[in-house]
Amino acid sequence: MGLVDFDVLLYEPAYTVFGEAAVLTLDDTAGTTAELTATDETAGVEVLEGPQVSTIRPCATVRTTELAEKGIAVADLPGAGLTLNGKAWTVYAHQYLPSPKGEAQAQVRLLLEEA
């Protein structure tokens, strides 16, 4: 019996139902862009900042598998622009969300600020 493929069984259906089209523009000299599917959490999500401080911040969540398919490294996300639901955002940080399959098949929460 093989391991459960969370990307196919959990993330893909959730992003099909709840995901929104987004355009990610990396902060590089080539102006690299990629169309992604992201869940819109720009109304605010509790995120940990610092040792014991949690804060409500606008966020979006994307899948690492989709980033890899588009040739985007997670390390390149800070400073990238994200257009989501007609609004422009800048990614100032990111956090991995827990996944039983590790970072290769995980979700990445993009912490956003208005562009």
NUMI-770308 format. One record per residue: residue number from 0; y, x, z of N, C-alpha, C, O in turn. Coordinates in Angstrom, 1 decimal. Layout:
% residues N
(NUM; (Y; X; Z); (Y; X; Z); (Y; X; Z); (Y; X; Z))
...
END
This chain:
% residues 115
(0; (-1.2; 0.8; 0.0); (0.0; 0.0; 0.0); (1.2; 0.9; 0.0); (1.3; 1.8; 0.8))
(1; (2.2; 0.7; -0.9); (3.4; 1.5; -1.0); (4.5; 1.0; -0.1); (4.4; 0.0; 0.5))
(2; (5.5; 1.8; -0.1); (6.6; 1.5; 0.7); (7.5; 0.4; 0.1); (7.4; 0.2; -1.2))
(3; (8.2; -0.4; 0.8); (9.0; -1.4; 0.3); (10.2; -0.8; -0.4); (10.9; 0.1; 0.1))
(4; (10.6; -1.3; -1.6); (11.7; -0.8; -2.3); (12.9; -1.7; -2.0); (13.1; -2.8; -2.6))
(5; (13.7; -1.3; -1.0); (14.8; -2.1; -0.5); (15.9; -2.3; -1.6); (16.5; -3.3; -1.6))
(6; (16.0; -1.4; -2.5); (17.0; -1.5; -3.5); (16.7; -2.7; -4.4); (17.6; -3.5; -4.8))
(7; (15.4; -2.8; -4.8); (15.0; -3.9; -5.7); (14.9; -5.2; -5.0); (15.4; -6.3; -5.5))
(8; (14.3; -5.2; -3.8); (14.0; -6.5; -3.1); (15.2; -7.0; -2.3); (15.3; -8.2; -2.1))
(9; (16.1; -6.1; -1.8); (17.1; -6.6; -0.9); (18.5; -6.4; -1.6); (19.3; -7.4; -1.7))
(10; (18.9; -5.2; -1.9); (20.2; -4.9; -2.4); (20.5; -5.5; -3.7); (21.6; -6.1; -3.9))
(11; (19.6; -5.4; -4.7); (19.9; -5.9; -6.0); (20.2; -7.5; -6.0); (21.2; -7.9; -6.6))
(12; (19.3; -8.3; -5.4); (19.7; -9.7; -5.3); (21.0; -10.0; -4.5); (21.7; -10.9; -4.9))
(13; (21.2; -9.3; -3.5); (22.5; -9.5; -2.7); (23.7; -9.2; -3.5); (24.7; -9.9; -3.5))
(14; (23.6; -8.1; -4.3); (24.8; -7.7; -5.1); (24.9; -8.6; -6.3); (26.1; -8.8; -6.8))
(15; (23.8; -9.2; -6.8); (23.9; -10.1; -7.9); (24.6; -11.4; -7.4); (25.5; -11.9; -8.2))
(16; (24.4; -11.8; -6.2); (25.0; -13.1; -5.7); (26.4; -12.8; -5.1); (27.3; -13.5; -5.4))
(17; (26.5; -11.8; -4.3); (27.8; -11.5; -3.6); (28.7; -10.5; -4.2); (29.9; -10.3; -3.8))
(18; (28.2; -9.7; -5.1); (28.9; -8.6; -5.7); (30.0; -9.0; -6.6); (30.0; -10.1; -7.2))
(19; (31.0; -8.2; -6.8); (32.2; -8.4; -7.6); (32.3; -7.2; -8.6); (32.0; -6.0; -8.2))
(20; (32.8; -7.4; -9.8); (33.0; -6.3; -10.7); (34.1; -5.4; -10.1); (35.2; -6.0; -9.7))
(21; (34.0; -4.1; -10.2); (35.0; -3.2; -9.7); (35.0; -2.0; -10.6); (34.0; -1.7; -11.3))
(22; (36.2; -1.4; -10.7); (36.3; -0.1; -11.5); (36.7; 1.0; -10.5); (37.7; 0.9; -9.8))
(23; (35.9; 2.0; -10.5); (36.2; 3.2; -9.7); (36.7; 4.3; -10.5); (36.2; 4.7; -11.6))
(24; (37.9; 4.9; -10.1); (38.5; 6.0; -10.9); (38.5; 7.2; -9.9); (39.2; 7.2; -8.9))
(25; (37.8; 8.2; -10.3); (37.8; 9.4; -9.4); (39.1; 10.2; -9.5); (39.8; 10.1; -10.5))
(26; (39.4; 10.9; -8.4); (40.6; 11.7; -8.3); (40.2; 13.1; -8.8); (40.2; 14.1; -8.1))
(27; (40.0; 13.1; -10.1); (39.7; 14.4; -10.8); (40.6; 14.6; -12.0); (41.3; 13.6; -12.4))
(28; (40.6; 15.7; -12.6); (41.5; 16.0; -13.7); (41.1; 15.2; -15.0); (41.9; 15.0; -15.9))
(29; (39.8; 14.8; -15.1); (39.3; 14.1; -16.2); (39.6; 12.6; -16.2); (39.5; 11.9; -17.2))
(30; (40.0; 12.1; -15.0); (40.2; 10.7; -14.9); (39.0; 9.8; -15.1); (39.0; 8.8; -15.7))
(31; (37.9; 10.3; -14.5); (36.6; 9.7; -14.7); (36.6; 8.3; -14.1); (37.0; 8.1; -13.0))
(32; (36.1; 7.3; -14.9); (36.0; 5.9; -14.4); (34.6; 5.4; -14.5); (33.8; 5.9; -15.4))
(33; (34.3; 4.4; -13.7); (32.9; 3.8; -13.8); (33.1; 2.4; -13.3); (33.8; 2.1; -12.4))
(34; (32.4; 1.5; -14.1); (32.4; 0.1; -13.6); (31.2; -0.1; -12.7); (30.1; 0.3; -13.0))
(35; (31.5; -0.7; -11.5); (30.5; -0.8; -10.5); (30.4; -2.3; -10.0); (31.3; -3.1; -10.3))
(36; (29.4; -2.6; -9.2); (29.4; -3.9; -8.5); (29.6; -3.5; -7.0); (28.9; -2.7; -6.5))
(37; (30.6; -4.2; -6.4); (30.9; -3.9; -5.0); (31.0; -5.3; -4.3); (31.4; -6.3; -4.8))
(38; (30.7; -5.2; -3.0); (30.9; -6.4; -2.2); (32.3; -6.2; -1.6); (32.7; -5.2; -1.1))
(39; (33.1; -7.3; -1.7); (34.5; -7.3; -1.2); (34.6; -7.5; 0.2); (34.3; -8.7; 0.7))
(40; (34.9; -6.5; 1.0); (35.1; -6.7; 2.4); (36.6; -6.3; 2.8); (36.8; -5.7; 3.9))
(41; (37.5; -6.5; 1.9); (38.9; -6.1; 2.1); (39.6; -6.9; 3.1); (40.7; -6.6; 3.5))
(42; (39.0; -8.0; 3.5); (39.6; -8.8; 4.6); (39.5; -8.1; 5.9); (40.3; -8.3; 6.9))
(43; (38.6; -7.1; 6.0); (38.5; -6.2; 7.2); (37.1; -6.2; 7.7); (36.5; -7.3; 7.8))
(44; (36.6; -5.0; 8.1); (35.3; -4.8; 8.7); (35.5; -3.9; 9.8); (36.4; -2.9; 9.8))
(45; (34.8; -4.0; 10.9); (34.8; -3.1; 12.0); (34.2; -1.8; 11.6); (33.0; -1.7; 11.2))
(46; (35.0; -0.7; 11.7); (34.5; 0.6; 11.4); (34.8; 1.5; 12.6); (35.8; 1.3; 13.3))
(47; (33.9; 2.5; 12.8); (34.2; 3.5; 13.9); (35.0; 4.6; 13.4); (34.7; 5.2; 12.4))
(48; (36.1; 4.9; 14.1); (37.0; 6.0; 13.8); (37.2; 6.8; 15.1); (37.9; 6.4; 16.0))
(49; (36.6; 8.0; 15.1); (36.7; 8.8; 16.3); (35.5; 8.5; 17.2); (34.6; 7.7; 16.9))
(50; (35.5; 9.1; 18.4); (34.3; 9.1; 19.2); (34.0; 7.7; 19.7); (32.8; 7.3; 19.8))
(51; (35.0; 6.9; 20.1); (34.7; 5.6; 20.7); (35.7; 4.5; 20.2); (35.8; 3.4; 20.9))
(52; (36.4; 4.7; 19.2); (37.4; 3.8; 18.7); (36.9; 3.0; 17.5); (36.5; 3.6; 16.5))
(53; (36.9; 1.7; 17.6); (36.5; 0.9; 16.4); (37.8; 0.1; 16.0); (38.6; -0.3; 16.8))
(54; (37.9; 0.0; 14.7); (39.1; -0.6; 14.1); (38.7; -1.5; 13.0); (37.7; -1.3; 12.3))
(55; (39.5; -2.5; 12.7); (39.3; -3.4; 11.5); (40.0; -2.8; 10.3); (41.2; -2.6; 10.4))
(56; (39.3; -2.5; 9.2); (39.8; -1.9; 8.0); (39.3; -2.6; 6.8); (38.2; -3.1; 6.8))
(57; (40.1; -2.6; 5.7); (39.6; -3.2; 4.5); (38.6; -2.2; 3.9); (38.8; -1.0; 3.9))
(58; (37.5; -2.8; 3.4); (36.4; -2.0; 2.9); (35.8; -2.6; 1.6); (36.0; -3.8; 1.3))
(59; (35.0; -1.9; 1.0); (34.1; -2.4; -0.1); (32.8; -1.6; 0.1); (32.8; -0.5; 0.6))
(60; (31.7; -2.2; -0.3); (30.4; -1.6; -0.2); (29.8; -1.5; -1.6); (29.7; -2.4; -2.4))
(61; (29.2; -0.3; -1.9); (28.5; 0.0; -3.1); (27.2; 0.6; -2.8); (26.9; 1.1; -1.7))
(62; (26.3; 0.6; -3.8); (24.9; 1.1; -3.7); (24.9; 2.6; -4.2); (25.5; 2.9; -5.2))
(63; (24.2; 3.4; -3.5); (24.1; 4.8; -3.9); (23.3; 4.9; -5.2); (23.6; 5.8; -6.0))
(64; (22.4; 4.0; -5.4); (21.6; 4.1; -6.7); (22.5; 3.8; -7.9); (22.3; 4.4; -8.9))
(65; (23.4; 2.9; -7.7); (24.3; 2.6; -8.8); (25.3; 3.7; -9.1); (25.6; 4.1; -10.2))
(66; (25.8; 4.3; -8.0); (26.6; 5.5; -8.1); (25.9; 6.6; -8.9); (26.4; 7.3; -9.8))
(67; (24.6; 6.9; -8.5); (23.8; 7.9; -9.2); (23.6; 7.6; -10.6); (23.7; 8.5; -11.5))
(68; (23.4; 6.3; -10.9); (23.2; 5.9; -12.4); (24.4; 6.2; -13.2); (24.3; 6.5; -14.4))
(69; (25.6; 6.1; -12.6); (26.9; 6.3; -13.3); (27.3; 7.8; -13.2); (28.3; 8.2; -13.7))
(70; (26.5; 8.6; -12.5); (26.8; 10.1; -12.4); (27.9; 10.4; -11.4); (28.6; 11.4; -11.6))
(71; (28.1; 9.6; -10.4); (29.1; 9.8; -9.4); (28.5; 10.3; -8.1); (27.6; 9.6; -7.6))
(72; (29.0; 11.4; -7.6); (28.5; 11.9; -6.3); (29.3; 11.3; -5.2); (30.5; 11.0; -5.3))
(73; (28.6; 11.0; -4.1); (29.3; 10.3; -3.0); (30.4; 11.2; -2.5); (31.4; 10.8; -2.0))
(74; (30.2; 12.5; -2.5); (31.3; 13.5; -2.1); (32.6; 13.4; -2.9); (33.6; 13.8; -2.4))
(75; (32.5; 12.8; -4.1); (33.7; 12.6; -4.9); (34.5; 11.4; -4.6); (35.5; 11.1; -5.2))
(76; (34.0; 10.5; -3.7); (34.6; 9.2; -3.5); (36.0; 9.3; -2.8); (36.9; 8.6; -3.2))
(77; (36.2; 10.1; -1.8); (37.5; 10.2; -1.2); (38.6; 10.5; -2.2); (38.5; 11.5; -2.9))
(78; (39.7; 9.7; -2.2); (40.8; 9.9; -3.1); (40.6; 9.1; -4.4); (41.6; 9.0; -5.2))
(79; (39.5; 8.5; -4.6); (39.2; 7.7; -5.8); (40.0; 6.4; -5.7); (40.3; 5.9; -4.6))
(80; (40.3; 5.9; -6.9); (41.0; 4.5; -6.9); (39.9; 3.5; -7.2); (38.9; 3.8; -7.8))
(81; (40.1; 2.3; -6.6); (39.1; 1.2; -6.8); (39.9; 0.0; -7.1); (40.8; -0.4; -6.4))
(82; (39.6; -0.6; -8.3); (40.2; -1.9; -8.6); (39.2; -3.0; -8.3); (38.1; -3.0; -8.9))
(83; (39.5; -3.9; -7.4); (38.5; -4.9; -7.0); (39.2; -6.3; -6.9); (40.2; -6.3; -6.1))
(84; (38.8; -7.3; -7.5); (39.4; -8.6; -7.5); (40.9; -8.6; -7.8); (41.7; -9.2; -7.2))
(85; (41.2; -7.7; -8.8); (42.6; -7.7; -9.3); (43.5; -6.9; -8.5); (44.7; -6.9; -8.7))
(86; (43.1; -6.2; -7.4); (43.9; -5.4; -6.6); (43.5; -4.0; -6.6); (42.3; -3.6; -6.7))
(87; (44.5; -3.1; -6.5); (44.2; -1.6; -6.6); (44.2; -1.1; -5.2); (45.0; -1.4; -4.3))
(88; (43.1; -0.3; -4.9); (42.9; 0.4; -3.6); (42.7; 1.8; -3.8); (42.3; 2.3; -4.9))
(89; (42.8; 2.6; -2.7); (42.5; 4.0; -2.7); (41.4; 4.2; -1.7); (41.6; 3.7; -0.5))
(90; (40.4; 4.9; -2.0); (39.3; 5.2; -1.1); (39.7; 6.4; -0.2); (39.9; 7.5; -0.8))
(91; (39.9; 6.3; 1.1); (40.3; 7.4; 1.9); (39.2; 8.0; 2.7); (39.3; 9.1; 3.2))
(92; (38.1; 7.3; 2.8); (36.9; 7.8; 3.4); (35.7; 6.9; 3.1); (35.9; 5.9; 2.4))
(93; (34.5; 7.3; 3.5); (33.3; 6.5; 3.2); (32.3; 6.7; 4.4); (32.4; 7.7; 5.1))
(94; (31.4; 5.8; 4.6); (30.4; 5.9; 5.6); (29.1; 5.3; 5.0); (29.1; 4.3; 4.3))
(95; (28.0; 6.0; 5.3); (26.7; 5.5; 4.9); (26.3; 4.3; 5.8); (26.6; 4.4; 7.0))
(96; (25.8; 3.2; 5.3); (25.2; 2.2; 6.1); (23.8; 2.5; 6.3); (23.1; 3.0; 5.4))
(97; (23.2; 2.1; 7.5); (21.8; 2.4; 7.8); (20.9; 1.8; 6.7); (21.1; 0.7; 6.3))
(98; (19.9; 2.6; 6.3); (18.9; 2.2; 5.4); (17.5; 2.8; 5.7); (17.5; 4.0; 6.0))
(99; (16.5; 2.0; 5.7); (15.2; 2.6; 6.0); (14.7; 3.6; 4.9); (13.8; 4.4; 5.2))
(100; (15.3; 3.7; 3.8); (15.0; 4.6; 2.7); (15.8; 5.8; 2.6); (15.7; 6.6; 1.7))
(101; (16.8; 5.9; 3.6); (17.6; 7.1; 3.6); (18.8; 7.0; 2.6); (19.0; 5.9; 2.0))
(102; (19.5; 8.1; 2.5); (20.8; 8.0; 1.7); (20.6; 7.8; 0.2); (21.5; 7.3; -0.5))
(103; (19.4; 8.1; -0.3); (19.1; 8.0; -1.8); (19.1; 6.5; -2.2); (19.5; 6.2; -3.3))
(104; (18.7; 5.6; -1.3); (18.7; 4.2; -1.6); (19.4; 3.5; -0.5); (18.8; 2.6; 0.2))
(105; (20.7; 3.8; -0.3); (21.5; 3.2; 0.7); (22.7; 2.5; 0.2); (22.8; 2.4; -1.0))
(106; (23.5; 2.0; 1.1); (24.8; 1.5; 0.7); (25.9; 2.4; 1.3); (25.7; 3.0; 2.4))
(107; (27.0; 2.5; 0.6); (28.1; 3.3; 1.1); (29.3; 2.4; 1.3); (29.7; 1.7; 0.4))
(108; (29.8; 2.4; 2.5); (31.0; 1.6; 2.8); (32.2; 2.4; 2.4); (32.4; 3.5; 2.9))
(109; (33.1; 1.9; 1.5); (34.3; 2.6; 1.1); (35.4; 2.1; 2.0); (35.7; 0.9; 2.0))
(110; (36.1; 3.0; 2.7); (37.2; 2.6; 3.5); (38.5; 2.7; 2.7); (38.7; 3.7; 2.1))
(111; (39.2; 1.6; 2.6); (40.3; 1.5; 1.6); (41.6; 1.4; 2.2); (41.8; 0.9; 3.4))
(112; (42.6; 1.8; 1.4); (44.0; 1.5; 1.8); (44.7; 1.1; 0.5); (44.2; 1.4; -0.6))
(113; (45.7; 0.3; 0.6); (46.4; -0.2; -0.6); (46.9; 0.9; -1.4); (47.5; 1.9; -0.9))
(114; (46.8; 0.9; -2.7); (47.2; 1.9; -3.6); (48.7; 1.9; -3.8); (49.3; 2.7; -4.5))
END
